[in-house]
Amino acid sequence: DMMSSTSYFQHLTRTPASLTEASAAAPDTQTGKGSAYPISSPHRAPTYHPREGPAFQPPTSAPGVDPLGPFPRAKSVVLQQKLQDVQPDVADLRRTVEAALSSKSLHLADVEAILGRASELQAKTRLSEADLKTLGWPSEALHQMQEAAHALKYWRQSEEAAKEVVEGRFSSATGAQSSAASLQIALEALEALLSSCIGLTAISKVSPLPLDFNLDRRTKTAPSVLSALLDQALVHLRDEPDIAIAGRLETMLKQGRKRREIQELKLDDVLAQASLELTDLLESHIRSTGTFASRSGSNIAPHHRRPPDEIWTAVVEGDITTVEMMVRDKSLTSPRVLDQQGHSIFWDACAFHQMDVATLLLRAFGATGLSGIDIGEVHSTRGTTLLHLVAAARPFTQQAEFVFRSIFELSP
């Protein structure tokens, strides 16, 4: 006979004897009688389910062994571990920086040692500055040290380069033979030296570091190095005149003299003297040749298609039509054409009160660079300037006012 479903499944649903005995001794979970956990308690006695088995327990691992084994950890966990590992080093670096800032005198070698140590820590941990700041990383002080160290090293390098140029060591090492090549090297050294002077002086004013910038010593040595370098540049320019290089040097000298940092280092007088020598060099060359060469081989400064006397006559007589035609057909290519007394035609226009001609020349050529008006022109014996000449113009017309204002605004 077919076994009934009840008797068929009876052996599967029958409660084991061991569990029956255990349940007989178990406390009443409904009433709480005989239980260590009464109904009012939030903690209930655990109920055992045969099919679930015991609760999972994570495997224990030996000390120093990652329990996750080869599985990657979360990024935040890794970052936290790195920060924890580097914290003692950051604290030690911070103490070193604080001690340096509180010292009476700090030397460049000390600053470089601190910066090197900080760089090694960052390279070792590969942590960003923002992450390290959470541990007290002295970011601001390190940035100040970097700026100061860079300014000092740039000064030393530029000063050494200038000495090499003056002594001829740089030209020998690079194989520069021509005056043009040597002049280019001298100008690059001059730019670097002036830039380093400005940068170091500016940093020394604002830096809170007790760093010895040695500005007193540099004030004594810098003028001689700068003067020798400028002499070298002018010698090369005299050997191989070049309008582009001369204009670059002229601009550098004028701009440098206006900088407060250059004046504090007593270098403005050196630049002013070099400007005068450069002007004399250019005027002498133009007077003797009538031209001034560029590297391209073309003649930039005045090449006269008309006789100089014709130009001078048109200027002093106020023949505005003739002067304008000369400018248009390139017969007159510079307002610095000199007369027999060594004065420029712009000077002559102002001296003879021909303000229409002076206005035309000023607007045609401007007042900057070697192709423009020389607003610094001075009478060699009386010391009269262009401003003196224009102020004495009678009648003092609108053109005279324009010329005076233009020269005054551009004067150093």
Steps between C-alpha positions, in 0.01 A plus 500: 500500500601851426634662810302801604667838458490548873685178578739560204619837627475410866864399531607831346292718732559300814693693761825337605507359851792716601309813406186374669687458823661843460166667432353335806765660716490836316327798665166624382576779255144624507474540877866548577483243780829336576681735257794718571348751255154612619246628253555861609871476416608613152739207491334175407648155527631396159276260310683212338405405145641166394515586131693829554790358695731705723561873435792591265826591671771680292826313489766620734840599358845525638623844611622713204308295244221669304180297577367589155794331335532591132176703491554879453413733782293817467683816389413680821648214702824513302521880538441477872772240535747716306421803712542295814838372382635844404361693796819474714714627208265793433502595867880490504520715183259752648713531813809554285328775299374672814849494648641651180242778498568588862879506458688830480677418174427251226735402219423376151648157576255456788206596279609262225533215752145556626361522147682182401359313796146616420540396138618152602198453725258595224674274250502211746133519599361635171255703703369835387570815692131524592513154660820579687355825634255293706804389700637853544720517190669848506394598147524880532846498656629253238370720218674803649823303524469388139458859377791629705729213399413547132574874517837444667607224263388701195710795620807280546459337160447830317790666679731210412380507138569875482854450630559225244390732219721784625802271529430341163456150642145459370589596143793257501283217631223558244729575209355848442747683275317796344420819684132451413491159671693632800267799520198272505654299786581820691143628467354171625734511800402864560127420494550211742708713738246785508210256545675324788575834668135603479372162615732462798440854623123455477507166686721637776241773568205267557655174619434421870796262506808591708703424188822689437461651150832689526358807323767727648777293344313468174449878487879537506584235240209524255585844351850393397376176341218682320729779380754252361225307323360816341847604386536161335166540321584849373838384372336226294232741377767745391679224307185377325217757522156340495179704520291219651750421775558869568126558537469206734784633714355850504161373617661284768697794638203737508264254663762386750570852623135546596483192724505573872698183570776612262514839668529343845799297384663820365498365148299775331808722467682222320210459255475876446869521411465208259201674335713809435780291354254313279355828371848636425589178321192512278532870420867460415427207272212674322706819464787312339306261277149641471363150556459242772496136398266224606568126496297466185750724324256785437571854612252598768610847600512796265595431143486838330358522153499874547803704617510556879495877446168474317348308792637748753374800299148359476490434874628834628288700251186307593443365149244247617412391145859407413561321831178303463599398146843386625336281763255357247759409232746368761755771433483563874488181704608625842451814713851445634678625187771733633606841378859625497478601867390149600133588565214290369250645254231469768718712729534756222124509446448576870789748522365701204146479642368308200238312701311382191811317381571367851142367524533334158828329598360391835191346343691342211779338702377488859720542806609144580786290366789601282273589209307753712565837657789512745312665786816492711700722264695769689718788383861395548617824663198687637306196624180619333234233444218464250252608766690828541483565127129423466406701811671804348304476174321820402217500431419198717251335266294183534774316310757625756277378782468157333878468452575613857245262652625206290862554600414562865290182533774283346790656690654274769 
